Amino acid sequence: MFLLPGLVSAQTSAPPALFGPPVAVPSREIGPNGEVIFKIGKETTPPEVITKPEPIFPEEARHAKVSGITTLMIIVDAQGVPQDVHVVHSLAEMVKPKKQDAARALDTAALEAVKQYRFKPAMRDGKPVAVKMYVEVDFQIRRKLF
């Protein structure tokens, strides 16, 4: 048994060929709550940000001089509310071990901010639908001018 993108499982008596006809990638999947999650593309328009609170830059990270981008994956449901928000690229992966706690604090701040985002939902065939998307939160230390 082997797994193919978009299939739960498939059985075969021979190993899959390395080259062959392309495997169709589904334009949707089932989310954690059983809802259909579509991919943004030709038939599905992306959601539009309505509310985007700025993340709080933790003092621990500021003191450690840690900055950079945390990448999150979210599902924006048909009401425009983020669901299943989680980190896919952590700042902690990019810093020295002694600064990883400070970097994780930035990841947490990104999670908390993105959970508060609100969107005009993605649309498909004139109806609001849920989509999966990535969000990058950029933390930069700004110098005070005076």
Sequence and secondary structure as in RCSB ss.txt:
>XXXX:A:sequence
MFLLPGLVSAQTSAPPALFGPPVAVPSREIGPNGEVIFKIGKETTPPEVITKPEPIFPEEARHAKVSGITTLMII
VDAQGVPQDVHVVHSLAEMVKPKKQDAARALDTAALEAVKQYRFKPAMRDGKPVAVKMYVEVDFQIRRKLF
>XXXX:A:secstr
 B  TT S B  SS   SS S     SEEE TTS EEE SSSSEE  EEEE       HHHHHHT  EEEEEEEE
E TTS EEEEEEEE GGGTS GGGHHHHHHHHHHHHHHHHT EEE EEETTEEEEEEEEEEEEE       
